[in-house]
């Protein structure tokens, strides 16, 4: 895509999304996918991501909160939606009205939700969250502290219908022997909890444990569902746990707004953090940290222009940044690839994450609502969503 009228945009390749989904479903065998589309589908846009996946056969979706769940319903998503996190009681009526499945993770919250459901004469479907080692929300069943009797008591709460039980892997994205052992222990604790519930006469419902890393490192078919997230978007859980079949779904692009020639010893940007050491051609690009392009990339990162790599010079500003295009045939209006491929070169979300000490998840989730999402399918533009 080339558009000098567009400042900065994200291109979303729905064909790559479909490829990743099909690949993951093949890996999982009889285990079905819960498509994790929280955080606006990891910055890719939940509307088109969820609708594309639903057309491909996805029947379950998971989100972080009630607002994300209601957004999916507004977009016409009909499948089951699991809210992974906390829903305030004042929003509980939305759970019933929109047929949403809520996670219960503590006795206090379960009792409060049960009381609300009773008073409103409704029955809410819920999944029980088991804490097998994440030490976040959930009922402890980690091999040291076990609350199975407490979990059993949930089955007697009126107004709640338990339809699933799940846990979350905390270190499956590492190949360190200790991490592998910990992941195996988490799976064992979860299996033991599910088995114990059955022995107590409690139906755990649909079971799910695997995240993206778990899909790669644990065999499919053991649980009813799995919750891939980052891998749906073609990114690996980590540098250690990878799947070469995944295809990145997102590219982030901008254009050159101005090119100027300066001499030796010229300071560039806020704080004069960069000073030219020779005559330099400097291009300004209208993207900055308000667009989600981190200021930590100042004087570190690089972009692609005309199939060549151009380093970022000076501090990334709120709305603009400068790059060194010396030796590159660059002009105003030329496309700049911030994340993606240009010719034989590429800049990945993982590359940027490595430079600033974070993970690819954060890189794509940081892309702000100032950046339109442009959707392609079968090689054709199918939609352009501007949030502001």
C-alpha positions as CSV (number, residue, x, y, z in Angstrom):
1,X,0.0,0.0,0.0
2,X,1.3,3.5,-0.9
3,X,-0.7,6.5,0.3
4,X,0.9,9.9,1.0
5,X,-2.5,11.0,2.2
6,X,-2.3,8.6,5.1
7,X,0.0,9.5,7.9
8,X,0.7,6.2,9.6
9,X,-1.3,2.9,9.4
10,X,-1.3,-0.8,10.3
11,X,-1.9,-3.3,7.6
12,X,-3.7,-6.5,8.7
13,X,-3.4,-9.5,6.5
14,X,-6.5,-11.7,7.1
15,X,-5.2,-14.4,4.9
16,X,-2.2,-14.9,7.2
17,X,-4.7,-14.9,10.2
18,X,-6.6,-17.7,8.5
19,X,-3.5,-19.6,7.8
20,X,-2.4,-19.4,11.5
21,X,-5.8,-20.5,12.7
22,X,-5.9,-23.5,10.4
23,X,-2.4,-24.5,11.4
24,X,-3.1,-24.3,15.1
25,X,-6.3,-26.3,14.8
26,X,-4.4,-29.0,13.0
27,X,-1.9,-29.1,15.8
28,X,-4.6,-29.4,18.4
29,X,-6.4,-32.4,16.9
30,X,-9.7,-32.9,18.7
31,X,-9.1,-29.9,21.1
32,X,-11.1,-26.9,20.0
33,X,-9.8,-23.3,19.9
34,X,-10.8,-20.5,22.1
35,X,-9.6,-17.6,20.1
36,X,-8.0,-15.0,22.4
37,X,-9.0,-11.6,21.1
38,X,-8.5,-9.5,24.2
39,X,-6.8,-6.1,23.9
40,X,-8.5,-5.4,20.6
41,X,-7.1,-8.7,19.3
42,X,-3.6,-7.8,20.4
43,X,-3.8,-4.5,18.6
44,X,-5.0,-6.1,15.3
45,X,-8.7,-5.0,15.7
46,X,-11.2,-7.4,17.3
47,X,-14.0,-6.8,14.8
48,X,-12.4,-8.2,11.7
49,X,-10.2,-10.7,13.5
50,X,-13.1,-12.3,15.4
51,X,-15.5,-12.3,12.4
52,X,-12.8,-13.9,10.2
53,X,-12.1,-16.6,12.8
54,X,-15.8,-17.2,13.4
55,X,-16.3,-17.7,9.6
56,X,-13.4,-20.2,9.8
57,X,-15.2,-22.2,12.4
58,X,-14.2,-20.7,15.8
59,X,-17.0,-21.2,18.3
60,X,-15.2,-19.8,21.4
61,X,-13.6,-16.4,22.1
62,X,-11.8,-15.1,25.2
63,X,-11.5,-11.5,26.3
64,X,-10.2,-9.7,29.4
65,X,-13.3,-7.8,30.5
66,X,-17.0,-7.1,30.0
67,X,-16.4,-4.1,27.7
68,X,-14.4,-6.3,25.2
69,X,-17.1,-9.0,25.4
70,X,-19.9,-6.5,24.6
71,X,-17.9,-5.1,21.7
72,X,-17.7,-8.5,20.2
73,X,-21.5,-8.9,20.5
74,X,-22.0,-5.4,18.9
75,X,-19.8,-6.6,16.0
76,X,-22.2,-9.6,15.5
77,X,-20.1,-12.3,17.1
78,X,-22.5,-15.2,18.0
79,X,-20.0,-17.7,19.5
80,X,-19.4,-18.3,23.2
81,X,-17.4,-15.6,24.9
82,X,-15.4,-16.2,28.0
83,X,-14.4,-13.3,30.2
84,X,-11.0,-14.2,31.7
85,X,-10.9,-11.4,34.3
86,X,-13.1,-9.6,36.8
87,X,-16.5,-8.2,36.0
88,X,-17.9,-5.7,38.5
89,X,-21.3,-6.7,39.9
90,X,-22.9,-3.5,38.5
91,X,-22.2,-5.0,35.1
92,X,-23.5,-8.4,35.8
93,X,-26.7,-7.8,34.0
94,X,-24.7,-7.6,30.8
95,X,-23.5,-11.1,31.4
96,X,-27.1,-12.4,31.3
97,X,-28.3,-10.1,28.5
98,X,-25.4,-10.9,26.2
99,X,-25.1,-14.6,27.1
100,X,-21.5,-14.3,28.3
101,X,-19.5,-16.8,30.3
102,X,-17.8,-15.3,33.4
103,X,-14.7,-16.6,35.2
104,X,-15.0,-17.2,38.9
105,X,-11.8,-17.1,40.8
106,X,-12.5,-16.6,44.5
107,X,-15.1,-17.7,47.0
108,X,-16.1,-14.1,47.7
109,X,-16.6,-13.2,44.1
110,X,-18.5,-16.4,43.4
111,X,-20.9,-15.8,46.3
112,X,-21.5,-12.2,45.3
113,X,-22.2,-13.3,41.7
114,X,-24.5,-16.1,42.9
115,X,-26.4,-13.7,45.1
116,X,-26.9,-11.3,42.2
117,X,-28.0,-14.0,39.9
118,X,-30.5,-15.2,42.5
119,X,-32.0,-11.8,43.1
120,X,-32.4,-11.3,39.4
121,X,-33.7,-14.8,38.8
122,X,-31.1,-15.8,36.2
123,X,-28.5,-18.5,35.8
124,X,-25.1,-17.5,34.7
125,X,-22.6,-19.8,33.0
126,X,-19.2,-19.7,34.6
127,X,-15.8,-21.3,34.3
128,X,-13.7,-22.0,37.4
129,X,-10.2,-20.6,37.3
130,X,-7.6,-22.9,39.0
131,X,-4.3,-21.3,40.1
132,X,-1.6,-24.0,39.4
133,X,1.4,-21.7,39.7
134,X,0.7,-18.3,38.1
135,X,-0.2,-16.9,41.6
136,X,-2.6,-14.5,40.0
137,X,-6.4,-15.0,40.2
138,X,-7.8,-18.5,40.8
139,X,-8.4,-21.2,43.4
140,X,-5.0,-22.6,44.6
141,X,-4.2,-26.1,43.5
142,X,-0.5,-25.7,43.0
143,X,0.9,-28.7,44.8
144,X,1.6,-26.7,48.0
145,X,-1.8,-25.3,48.8
146,X,-5.0,-27.0,47.6
147,X,-8.5,-25.6,47.9
148,X,-10.5,-28.4,46.2
149,X,-13.1,-28.6,49.0
150,X,-13.6,-24.9,48.4
151,X,-14.0,-25.4,44.7
152,X,-16.4,-28.2,45.4
153,X,-18.6,-25.8,47.4
154,X,-19.0,-23.7,44.2
155,X,-21.3,-26.3,42.8
156,X,-23.9,-25.7,45.4
157,X,-24.2,-22.0,44.7
158,X,-27.5,-21.1,43.2
159,X,-27.7,-19.0,40.0
160,X,-24.3,-20.3,38.7
161,X,-23.9,-23.1,36.2
162,X,-20.4,-24.4,36.0
163,X,-19.6,-25.1,32.4
164,X,-15.8,-25.2,32.4
165,X,-12.6,-25.4,34.4
166,X,-9.2,-23.9,33.4
167,X,-5.8,-22.8,34.4
168,X,-3.0,-20.7,32.9
169,X,0.6,-21.7,32.2
170,X,3.2,-19.2,33.4
171,X,6.5,-20.4,32.0
172,X,5.7,-22.5,29.0
173,X,7.5,-20.1,26.7
174,X,10.9,-21.2,28.0
175,X,13.0,-24.3,27.1
176,X,15.0,-24.0,30.3
177,X,14.9,-27.4,32.1
178,X,13.5,-25.8,35.2
179,X,10.8,-24.0,33.3
180,X,9.9,-27.2,31.4
181,X,9.6,-29.0,34.7
182,X,7.4,-26.2,36.1
183,X,5.1,-26.3,33.1
184,X,4.8,-30.1,33.4
185,X,4.0,-29.7,37.1
186,X,1.3,-27.1,36.3
187,X,-0.3,-29.5,33.9
188,X,-0.1,-32.3,36.5
189,X,-1.7,-30.1,39.2
190,X,-4.5,-29.2,36.8
191,X,-5.1,-32.8,35.7
192,X,-5.2,-33.8,39.4
193,X,-7.7,-31.1,40.3
194,X,-10.0,-32.0,37.4
195,X,-9.7,-35.7,38.3
196,X,-10.4,-35.0,42.0
197,X,-13.5,-32.9,41.1
198,X,-14.9,-35.8,39.1
199,X,-14.2,-38.2,42.0
200,X,-16.2,-35.7,44.3
201,X,-19.1,-36.0,41.9
202,X,-18.5,-32.6,40.3
203,X,-18.6,-32.0,36.6
204,X,-15.7,-29.8,35.6
205,X,-17.2,-29.1,32.2
206,X,-15.0,-28.0,29.4
207,X,-11.3,-28.1,30.4
208,X,-8.6,-25.8,29.0
209,X,-5.0,-25.1,29.9
210,X,-2.9,-24.4,26.9
211,X,-1.9,-20.9,25.8
212,X,0.1,-20.2,22.6
213,X,3.3,-21.7,24.2
214,X,1.3,-24.6,25.6
215,X,-0.1,-25.4,22.1
216,X,3.5,-25.7,20.9
217,X,5.0,-27.6,23.8
218,X,2.2,-29.8,25.0
219,X,0.4,-32.3,22.9
220,X,-3.1,-31.6,21.6
221,X,-6.2,-33.6,22.2
222,X,-5.9,-33.9,26.0
223,X,-8.2,-31.0,26.9
224,X,-11.5,-29.9,25.4
225,X,-10.3,-26.4,24.5
226,X,-7.1,-24.4,24.1
227,X,-6.5,-20.6,24.3
228,X,-4.0,-19.5,21.6
229,X,-3.4,-15.8,21.6
230,X,-0.1,-14.4,20.2
231,X,0.3,-17.3,17.8
232,X,-2.9,-16.5,16.0
233,X,-1.3,-13.2,15.0
234,X,1.7,-15.0,13.6
235,X,4.1,-14.1,16.5
236,X,6.0,-16.6,18.6
237,X,5.6,-16.9,22.3
238,X,9.3,-16.3,22.8
239,X,12.6,-16.7,21.0
240,X,12.9,-20.2,22.5
241,X,9.4,-21.6,21.9
242,X,8.7,-21.0,18.2
243,X,6.6,-22.3,15.3
244,X,8.1,-21.6,11.8
245,X,4.7,-22.1,10.2
246,X,3.3,-19.0,11.7
247,X,2.8,-15.9,9.5
248,X,2.8,-12.4,10.9
249,X,-0.6,-10.7,10.4
250,X,0.4,-7.1,11.1
251,X,2.6,-4.6,9.3
252,X,3.1,-1.0,10.6
253,X,3.8,1.6,8.0
254,X,4.2,5.4,7.6
255,X,5.5,7.8,5.0
256,X,8.3,10.4,4.7
257,X,7.0,13.9,5.3
258,X,10.2,15.8,4.6
259,X,13.9,15.3,3.6
260,X,16.7,17.7,4.4
261,X,20.4,17.8,3.9
262,X,22.5,18.9,6.9
263,X,26.2,19.2,7.6
264,X,28.6,17.8,10.2
265,X,28.0,18.5,13.9
266,X,24.3,19.2,13.6
267,X,22.1,18.2,16.7
268,X,19.0,16.2,16.0
269,X,15.8,16.1,18.1
270,X,14.8,16.8,21.7
271,X,17.8,16.8,24.1
272,X,20.2,16.9,21.1
273,X,20.7,13.2,21.8
274,X,22.2,12.7,18.3
275,X,24.7,14.9,16.6
276,X,25.7,14.2,12.9
277,X,29.3,13.2,12.4
278,X,29.2,13.8,8.6
279,X,27.0,15.5,6.0
280,X,23.7,13.7,6.5
281,X,20.3,13.3,4.7
282,X,17.6,13.3,7.3
283,X,14.0,12.3,6.7
284,X,11.2,13.0,9.1
285,X,8.5,10.4,9.5
286,X,5.1,11.3,11.0
287,X,4.9,8.6,13.7
288,X,5.8,8.8,17.4
289,X,5.2,7.4,20.8
290,X,1.6,8.7,20.8
291,X,1.1,6.2,18.0
292,X,2.6,3.4,20.0
293,X,6.1,3.6,18.6
294,X,8.1,3.5,21.7
295,X,10.5,6.4,22.7
296,X,12.8,3.7,23.9
297,X,13.7,3.1,20.2
298,X,15.4,6.4,20.1
299,X,18.9,6.1,18.5
300,X,18.4,2.3,18.5
301,X,15.8,1.1,16.1
302,X,15.7,1.2,12.3
303,X,13.1,1.3,9.6
304,X,12.9,0.2,6.0
305,X,12.8,2.7,3.1
306,X,13.1,1.5,-0.5
307,X,14.3,-1.9,0.6
308,X,17.1,-0.4,2.6
309,X,17.6,0.0,6.4
310,X,17.5,3.5,7.8
311,X,18.5,4.1,11.4
312,X,16.5,6.2,13.8
313,X,18.4,9.2,14.9
314,X,17.5,11.5,17.8
315,X,14.7,10.9,20.3
316,X,11.4,9.6,19.0
317,X,9.0,12.5,19.5
318,X,5.3,12.3,20.4
319,X,4.1,12.5,16.8
320,X,7.3,12.4,14.6
321,X,10.8,10.9,14.4
322,X,13.9,11.4,12.3
323,X,15.8,8.7,10.3
324,X,19.1,8.8,8.5
325,X,18.5,8.2,4.7
326,X,22.0,9.1,3.6
327,X,22.7,6.9,0.5
328,X,19.0,6.1,0.1
329,X,16.9,7.4,-2.8
330,X,14.2,8.8,-0.4
331,X,11.7,11.5,-1.0
332,X,8.5,12.9,0.7
333,X,5.7,10.5,0.2
334,X,7.9,7.4,0.1
335,X,6.6,4.5,2.2
336,X,8.4,3.6,5.5
337,X,8.1,0.2,7.0
338,X,8.2,0.2,10.8
339,X,7.2,-3.4,11.3
340,X,7.1,-5.7,8.3
341,X,9.0,-6.5,5.1
342,X,10.4,-4.4,2.3
343,X,12.3,-6.2,-0.4
344,X,14.7,-8.7,1.2
345,X,14.7,-7.0,4.6
346,X,12.3,-7.1,7.5
347,X,11.8,-5.6,10.9
348,X,9.7,-7.8,13.2
349,X,7.8,-7.0,16.4
350,X,10.4,-9.3,18.1
351,X,13.2,-7.2,16.7
352,X,11.8,-4.1,18.3
353,X,11.0,-5.9,21.5
354,X,14.6,-7.1,21.8
355,X,15.9,-3.5,21.4
356,X,13.8,-2.1,24.3
357,X,13.7,-5.1,26.6
358,X,10.1,-6.2,26.3
359,X,8.0,-8.8,24.4
360,X,6.3,-8.7,21.0
361,X,2.9,-8.8,22.7
362,X,3.5,-5.3,24.1
363,X,4.9,-4.0,20.8
364,X,1.7,-4.8,18.9
365,X,-0.7,-3.9,21.8
366,X,1.0,-0.5,22.1
367,X,-0.1,0.6,18.6
368,X,-2.6,3.3,19.5
369,X,-6.1,4.2,18.3
370,X,-4.5,7.1,16.3
371,X,-3.3,4.4,13.9
372,X,-6.0,3.2,11.4
373,X,-6.2,-0.5,10.7
374,X,-6.3,-1.4,7.0
375,X,-7.5,-4.9,6.2
376,X,-6.6,-7.1,3.3
377,X,-8.0,-10.4,2.2
378,X,-7.3,-12.4,-1.0
379,X,-4.8,-9.6,-1.8
380,X,-7.5,-7.0,-1.8
381,X,-8.4,-4.1,0.5
382,X,-11.6,-5.0,2.3
383,X,-11.8,-2.3,5.0
384,X,-10.2,0.7,6.6
385,X,-11.1,1.4,10.2
386,X,-10.2,4.8,11.7
387,X,-10.8,5.0,15.4
388,X,-10.6,8.8,15.7
